[in-house]
Amino acid sequence: EEFGFVPTPGEPVLGRIGNRPAYDDAGEAFTAADPSGEAWVFHVVGGVSGFSKSAWVAQRVPKGHLAVVSNDFIIGNLPEQPTEGFLFNKDIFRLARAAGLWDGAGPLHFAKTFSPFPLTFESPTGAAPIPLYTSVRRWALYNLAAPSLKLPFQWNNQDLPFSVAVERPLSHRDVMSYFRYQYEGTEFDMTKGILAGPFGNPFRREGGPMKTGQTTRAISILRTLYSIIAQTGPERQLAWFAMDTPSTSVYVPLFGKAGVAGVSHQYASGHQGRFSRDAASWAFNFVCNYMQLNYEAMSKGEVYPAIQSWQDRI
């Protein structure tokens, strides 16, 4: 843990939080897409001894749909048998019953069965629950992609749909704007209110007070080290890469066939603990931090127009 890494997933950590056990991630959510446009969301958690080492499920994202995974499971009711749209391990129903997570009455809802209840979940143990950590991001992005749905806000993100049909074709530039979205124009607008201060700063201390209240979890946050947009298609596959937080950064293309040698020195070097003017990460980190002096003026007058200009040229 010298470099800040947490223990192996599932490994108990005793004595750090009121002498109570605390655990790292007990499950994972992945997405996969191929050049044809087929995309899947995959979830996996630990299993039950004597039944299976893991419980996993995958759901196909319908053509023309957007699915948002934001630090929680999103797959809901499972069919009785795997289908073209659902895949899962054969023992998942027996496993859920053996673990006492499902009584067999009605469909097995994967997220509600295998993940904690979002309104009371503590992370870390002993902290105040933060249901807005996941729900606002999914709700906001679904309404951006399908505004005519006018999805009402749900405190429990498990009550939101797995995906929504987008109402117009989306490009990588649209996805970039989604990553930079601060919920402008909604009741959760991060640039408004007393917590934004006199200069419209969208960044917050995550989680809010220990005992009462909480702040909304933004999409683009100060502690973001980098973000990646993977773009697949029949003609090419590439990754759009941005150092630091998306709100104040520029996405550049990284081509798989280029290899490590094809990445510029500015993007291939850098260390968080050693400042360097030759590393792109430190340049974008400095811009974001400097903007905290007067975010509204600096973003609208300088940084946002510069980002737009650079993205138009790339």
N, C-alpha and C positions, 0 to 999 in steps of 0.2 A: 504494500500500500504506500510505498515511498513516494510514488508519483501520483497518488490520488485515486488509484484504481480500487474499485470495490471488490469484495471477495467473489469467488466462483458463484454463479447463480444457484440460489437455494442454500448456500452455506450459511449456517447461523452465526450471528455476531452477538455475543453476550456482553452485557455490562456497559454498553455505550449509551443506551437510552433507558435510563431508570432501571438498569439491570434486567431489562426485558429483552427477549429475542427479537432481532430485527433481521429481515431477509432482503437480499437483492432480488432482482426480477425473477419471478417464478415462471414466467412465460414470455413468449416473443410473438411479434406480429411482423410478417414480411409481405412484400408485394413482388410480383414477377410479371414481366410482359415480354412478348416476342415481336419480331419484325412485322408479323401479320396484324398486330393490334390486339391479340388475345392477351387478357390480363387477369391475374388471380390475386386474391388476398389469402394469406396462409397464417393460421394461428397454431401455436403448440404450447402445451403445459406439461408438467411432470405427471407421471402415471401413478398407478396403485400397485404395490407389490403383489405378485401372483396373477395379475391381469395383463398389464401392459406397462412398458417403461415411459410411455407418453400418451397424451390425448391430443390429437391434432385434427384440424379441419381446414379445408380450402374451399373458397367460393369464387366462382367466375364472376368478373365484373361485366355486366351486360354491355354490348356494343353501344357506344354513345353515352355512357354513364360516367359519373365521377364518384369515386369512393374515397373517403377521407379517414385515415387511421391516425389518431392523435393520442398516443400513449395509452391506448386501451383497446380491448377487443371490440369488433363491430359486427361479427357474424352472429346472426340470430338463430331462428328456428331451423332445425335440420330435418330433412326428409327421413323416412324410415330406412331407405337404402341409398347408397351413392348414386348420383345422376350425372348428366353432362354438366350440370351447373354446380354440383357439390361433390366433394371427395372427403372422406374421413376414415380413420382406422376402424376396423370391424368391431372392436371391443368397446367403442366409446360409450355406448348405452349401458353396458354391464359395468363399466368402470365408474360411470357417474353414480350409479345406484350403489355400488360397493363403497364408494367414498362418502355416501350419505348426502350427496349434492343434488340429487334428483330422485323424485319418488315414482317416476314412470308415468305420472298422470299428465297427459298432454304432450305436445312436442318438446324436444330438448332444445332449449335456447342456449347456444354455446356461451355467449358473453355473460348471461345472467347466471349460468351454472358454474362456470369455471373462473370467473373473475370476481373480485370483491364488489360489494354494493357501493357505487360511486358516491352516494350522499354521506356515507359514514366511513369510507376508507381512509386510513391514516398512513401517510408516507412522509417521513419515517414514523414508526410506531410512537404514539404519544403526541403527535402533532395534530393540529386542527384539520378536520376533513376539508378537502378543496375540490368540490364537484365541478366548479367552473374551469378547472384545469383542462378538462377534455371537451366538455359540452359546447362551450362558446365557439371554439375553433371549428368544430364540425358543422354546427348550426350556421355560422357566418359564411363559410365557404360553400355550403349547399345553397344558400340563398343567393350568393353571387352567381353560381353556375345556373341556377334555375329560379330566377326571381319571381316568376309568375306563380310558383308553388306557395310563396309566402309562408314558409314553414314556421310555425310558432316555436319559440324557444323552449327547450326542455332541459330542466336541471339535470336529469338523468340521461346521459348521452346514449344509454342502451335503448332508449325509446325513440331515437332517431332512426331513419331508414338506413339500410346498408349502403345504398348509393342513390343518386338521383340522375335523371336524364338531363344532360346539358342542353341549353336552349339555343346555342349557336356553336359553331366549330371553335375549338380552343387551340391556340398555338403555344409554343414555349414562352412567348412573351406574356401571354395571359397567366400562365403558371407563375412566372416571375412576379407579376403583380399580386397574385394570391399570397405569395410568401411575404410580400411587403405590406399586405393589408393590415391596417390598424383598427378595423371595424368602424371606419369613418361612416357617419350618417346613421349609425345604429345606437341603441341605448348603451352599448358597451364601448363606444368610441374612446379609444385610449388617449386621444389628443385633447380630450375635454375633461372638465371637472376639476375639483380641488387637487386631486392627486397628480394631475398633469402640470400643476404649478402655473406660474404666470407666462411660461414660454411653450406651452403645449407639448410637453415631453411625454411620449407614449410609453416610456419604459418604467417598470415598477419593480419594487422588491417583491419577488414571487411569494405567494402564500398568504401575505398579510400578517396581522397579529397572531400570536400563538394561540390565544384562547378564543377570541371572537373576531368575526369578520374575515374577509379574504378579498384579494384583488383578482381581476380577470387575468387568465393566462393568455398572453398575446401569441401570435404566430411567430413574429420576429422579435427576439428578445436579446438582451445585452450579452448573455453568456454564450450565445451561439458562436461556435468556432468556424463553421463553414456550412454551406448548404449545397445540395446537388439536385439537379433536375435531370433524370435519365430520359432521353428521347429516343424511342425506337421507331423503326419504319422499314419499308421494303428497300429504300435507297441507302440508308446509312443509320448507324447507331452512334450516339455521342452523349456526353455528359456536359451539362452546363454547370459550371462550378463558380461559387462565390465565396470569397474569404469573409470572415466575420459575419455580422448580422445582415440579413438580406435587405433590410430597410435602407441601409446606407452603403451598400456594396454594389459591385457590377459583376454580372455573370459572363464568364468567358467559356468558349467551347473547348472541351478536351476530347480528342479523337482516340478511340481505342487502338487503331492501327499505328498510331504515332509512337506508342510505347513511352517509357520513362524518358528516353533521350529526346523525345519530341516536346517535352514540357519545358517551358522557359525557366531559367534559373530563379526568377523572382517567385515563381509558384512552386518550385521543387525544393526550396530551401526555407529555413526559418525555424525558430525555437521559441516557445512561449516564455521561457525564462531569460532569454538574451535578446535585447533590442538590436535590430539591424535595419538600416535603411535600404538594404538590398532585398528584403523579403516583402512580398505583397501583403502578407498577413498583418504585418506591423503598420503598413500604410493605411489599410482599411480600419484597423483597430484604432489608430490615432484619430482618423476622421470621425468615427462614431463617438469616441470619448470627448473630443473637442466640441462636438455638437451639443453636449449636455449643458454648455454654458447658455445657449439660447437656441433650443432645438427648432422652434417654429421659424425664426428668421433665417437660420442657417440652412434648414431643409428646403424651404420654399425659394429662398433667394439664390442659393448656391448649389447645394448637393443634389437635390432632386432633378433640377434641369441638367446638371452634369451627367447624372446617371442615365437620364433619357437620351442625351446626346451620344454617350458612349454605346448604349445598347442599340441605337439606330445604326451605328457604324460597324458593329460586330456582326 
